[in-house]
Amino acid sequence: GPPHSELKITFWSATATESVVLDPQLLCGDFFPTFLSRWSEPAGLGLRLEVPCQWVPLTRHLVRYLTSPQPIFLDHMLPVGSRIPQFMQVHHCGLYFVASQEFFADLFLLVRARRAHLLQCLARTPSGQTLLFPADPLGSDIYHLPLDSVLRWAVALHLEPLDIAALLFGCFEDEVLSDPRAFIANVLENLATAFDGMGMQCPLHGQPQPPKHCTSCTRAVATTQLQTHSTLLSTSADLRD
C-alpha cells in the first residue's frame, strides 16, 4: 500500500498540551495500528487525546518508549527523586495506553532500584504499624490498580507481611470482607506471576536467578507468607486505623 504520512498526536488537558510527531516508518509496526484503532481518526490527520493533566508531561517519553523500548525513557519520566505518586501516574498512564509487558517489567525494575527512597517517602498509619500509600483524587493511585499490579508493587518494594496485608485490605476491602478465603486463593494464584521477569532472588537460596528456575522455592515461601496474610486479612478490625 501507499506509505503512511507522518502522524501528529496531541495530548491535552485543561492546563497543558504536548504534541508528538511520529515518523511514518513507526506507523507500520505492531503497536500503533492497535493504538490508533482505539480512536476513530484516520492516520495522517492527527489525533487529539484528552488525558489527565498529570499525564501530559509523560506522554512524549511514553510514546518514545512505545516506538523504541529503552529504559532511558522511563528515567526521563521518573527522574531521580520521584516519589510514589509520580510512579503511579506513569503506571496508570501505561495501563491506559496499553503499554507492553516490557514497559511494566522495566518500570518495576526501576521501582526495585529506588526501593529505599520510595519507602522513605511513604507515611505510616496513625498507629505506626503499617505503611500508608497516598491516594489520588483522580484515581491514579495504588488503590485503583488491578490485583496483579498491586502484587507486583508489593514484590518490587519487598514489603513486610503486615504491610502487604494492610495494602491488600485497603485496595480490596469489599472482596476481603465478602469472602476472605476466596480472596486469598485469588492472591495466591496471582502471586507467582508477580515474580516473573523481575530478576527476583530466590527467597531460599539467595541467588539471583529467574523465578522459573526456582518455582518450587518461590511458591513455598509465597504460600507460607500468604497463609499468614490470610489470618491478618480475616481480622479486618486489626487493619482498620
N, C-alpha and C positions, 0 to 999 in steps of 0.2 A: 504494500500500500504506500501512499504518499508519506513523506517524512512528517513527523509532528512539528508544529511550530512551538516556540517556547511557551511556557505556562507561567503566569504570574499568580501567585496565591497571596492574598492579603488577609492577615489575621487581625481582627479588630475588636475593640471593646469601647465602652463609652469614654474611656480616658486615654487609650493608647492604640497605636496601629503599627504593624510590622509587615513588610512585604518581602516575598521571596520569589525570585525569578529562576525557574528550573530550565536547565539545558535540555534541548529536545531529546538527546540520547537517553536521558534518565527516564523519560516517559515510556520507554519500551521495556523497562524491567518488570519484575514480578509485583513490586509493591504498588506503584502508582495507579495502574488500572483498577485495582481494588479500592485504593484510596479515593479515586475520582468517582467510582461507581456509587459512593455514599451520597454524592451530591449530583443534581441534575444538569449542572452547567457543562457543556461540552468542552473538551480540551482545546486550548488555543484562545478561548475567550476570556480566561481568567476566572478566578474564584475569589469570593469574599466570604470568609468564615468568621462568624462571631464566636469568641471564646471568652472565658473569664479574664478579667484584666490582669490577674497574676500570671496567666499563661503567656501573654503576648511576648514578653522578653525571651521566653524559652523556645518559641516556635521556629525561629531561624536555625538554631542549633539542632533542634529535633529533626527538622527536615534534612539538614545536612547529614545527621546520623543515619536517617532512614534511607538516604540515597547512597551513602558511603560509610558503612558502620565503622566507627573508630571511637574508642573510649574518650579521646581528647574532647569530643563534642559534649560528652557528659560533664567533663571538667569545666567546660565553658558555661554550661547550665548551672553547675553546682560548684562555684569556686570555693577554695579553702575558707573555712569559717561558716559555711552554710549549715543551717540547723534543720531539725526535723520538719518544720513546716515547709521549707524550701524543697526538701527531698519529696515530701508528699505531693507538692504541686507538680513536680516532674513525673512522679508515679501516676497520678491521675491523668495528666496530660497524655502520657504514653498509652494508658488504657483507652482513652477517648479516641486517639488516632490509631488504635490497633497496632501498636508497635510490636516488633518481633520479640520472640523469646530471648534472642541475643541481646536486645536492648535491656531487658529486665535482668538478665544474667550480669551484664556489665554494671547495671545500676546497683545490684546487691553486692557485687564485689567492691564497689565504692563505699557502700554502707559499712561493710566489714572493715575496710581500710580506715575509715574515720569513726569507728565504733566508740572509742574513748571520748572523743569530742562530742558526739551525738548524745551519749548517755549523760555526760556532764551538763548538757543543756536542758535535760528533762527535769521537771519538778517532781515532787513526791506528793502523795495524798496527805491530807491533814494528819493522819495517824503516823505518817512516815514509813508505813510498812511496804508500800508498793510504788512503782513509778507511775507517773501520770502523763499520758501523751496529750499534746494540745489538740483542741477541737477547732475546726474552721467553720465559720458561719455559713460558708457556701458549700461545705461538704467535702472539700479536698483534704481529708484527714484520714487517719488510720481506721476510724470508726465507720467509714463508708467504703472500705475495701472488701473484696470477697475473701472468704476464709483462707484460700491458698495463699493470697498475698499477705494476709496478716501473719500466717505461719512463717512465711519467708522472712518477714521483718523480725520475728522472734528469734529465728535461727541466726540471721545475719548479725543481730545485736547480741546474741548469746545471752538472752535474758534468763534470769533466775526463775525456778519453777513458780514461785508465788507471783512474780511479775507477769509470767505468761498466763497464769490462771486469771489474774485480775484483768489483764488485757482482753482475753477471750470473753470474759464476763461482760466487760464494758462494751465490746463490739457486738456481742450476740446474746444479750441478756434474755430476750424473749425465747430464743431457741434453747438456752441453757435451762431456764425455769420450766419450759414446756416439757422437755424430755432429756434430762441430763445424760442418761446412758446412750441415747441415740446420738446426741451431740458429740460426746466423747468418741464414739465409734467413728463418726464422720471425721473428727480431728485426726484420729489415728490413721485413717485411710489416706488422708491428705498429707500427713506429716512427712512421710518418706520422700515425697516429691519435693518438699521444701529444701532438702539437702542437695538435690540434683543440680549439677552444673555450677556449684558454688565452691568447689575445691575444699569442702569442709574436711577437717581432720577426723579420722576415725576416733570416736569417743573413748574406745577401749585401748587401742594400740597407740594413739597419739602420733600416727604417721600421716603426712599429707598424701592422701590418695583419694581418687574419686569414690563416692559412696557405692557405686555399682560393684566395686571390688571388695566391699565390706558391708554388704547389705544386711547380713545377719547381725553384725555388731550394731549398726545404726538402728535397726528395728528393735533389738533387745533393749538398748538404752532408751530409745524413744518410748517404747511401750511402758517401761518401768516409770519413766517420768510422767507420762500421761495418766497412769493409774493414780499417782499422787495428785495430779491436777484434777482428776475426776472427783476426788474427795473434797478438794478445795472448791471446785465449781458447784458441787451439790450443796455445800453450805453457803448459800448465797449471802446470808447475813454477814458473814465474815469478810465479804468483798465489798460490801456497801460502806461508804465512808461519808 
